[in-house]
Amino acid sequence: MTHPTPDDVHSAVHWALSHDLAALLAYRQVGHLDRSARWQADAALVARWQDATRTGLRDAGPRGLVAELPRAHC
């Protein structure tokens, strides 16, 4: 298991906040209670995020990519 980048961890946490609260709570518990296992928790959450977003983009097709972009407010 490799160490994820801080940007990947940040993105995974934000994804989990709106899509997988149980995974986020489990991640936070490990991070706060067992600092030595933090990198493993980071890697597991990032892997879950990558699997979920890869699956969603692959199933959505080319038009699905557009829906993932933020909308500009005028």
C-alpha positions as CSV (number, residue, x, y, z in Angstrom):
1,M,0.0,0.0,0.0
2,T,1.4,3.4,-1.0
3,H,1.1,6.7,0.8
4,P,-1.6,8.8,-0.8
5,T,-0.8,12.5,-1.5
6,P,-2.3,15.1,0.8
7,D,-4.4,16.4,-2.2
8,D,-5.9,12.9,-2.7
9,V,-6.7,12.6,1.0
10,H,-8.4,16.0,0.9
11,S,-10.4,15.1,-2.1
12,A,-11.4,11.8,-0.6
13,V,-12.6,13.4,2.6
14,H,-14.7,15.9,0.7
15,W,-16.2,13.2,-1.4
16,A,-17.0,11.1,1.7
17,L,-18.6,14.0,3.4
18,S,-21.4,14.1,0.8
19,H,-21.4,10.5,-0.4
20,D,-20.2,8.1,2.3
21,L,-20.6,9.4,5.8
22,A,-20.0,6.0,7.4
23,A,-16.6,5.7,5.7
24,L,-15.7,9.2,6.8
25,L,-16.6,8.5,10.4
26,A,-14.6,5.3,10.4
27,Y,-11.6,7.2,8.8
28,R,-11.8,9.9,11.4
29,Q,-12.0,7.4,14.3
30,V,-8.8,5.7,13.2
31,G,-7.0,9.0,12.6
32,H,-7.8,10.3,16.1
33,L,-7.4,7.1,18.1
34,D,-4.5,5.4,16.4
35,R,-2.0,7.9,14.9
36,S,0.3,5.1,13.9
37,A,-2.4,3.7,11.6
38,R,-3.2,7.1,10.0
39,W,-1.5,6.5,6.7
40,Q,-3.3,3.2,6.3
41,A,-6.6,5.0,7.0
42,D,-5.7,7.6,4.4
43,A,-4.9,5.0,1.8
44,A,-8.1,3.1,2.5
45,L,-10.3,6.2,2.2
46,V,-8.5,7.3,-1.0
47,A,-8.9,3.8,-2.5
48,R,-12.6,3.9,-1.7
49,W,-13.0,7.3,-3.2
50,Q,-11.1,6.4,-6.3
51,D,-13.1,3.2,-6.8
52,A,-16.4,5.0,-6.3
53,T,-15.6,7.9,-8.6
54,R,-14.0,5.7,-11.3
55,T,-17.1,3.5,-11.4
56,G,-19.4,6.5,-11.6
57,L,-17.5,8.2,-14.4
58,R,-17.1,4.9,-16.4
59,D,-20.9,4.2,-16.1
60,A,-21.9,7.8,-16.9
61,G,-20.2,8.0,-20.3
62,P,-18.9,11.2,-21.8
63,R,-21.9,13.3,-20.8
64,G,-21.4,12.3,-17.2
65,L,-18.1,14.1,-17.1
66,V,-19.8,17.4,-17.7
67,A,-22.1,16.9,-14.7
68,E,-19.0,16.5,-12.4
69,L,-17.8,20.0,-13.2
70,P,-18.9,22.9,-10.9
71,R,-21.4,25.4,-12.3
72,A,-20.5,29.0,-12.5
73,H,-22.9,31.4,-10.8
74,C,-23.7,34.5,-12.8
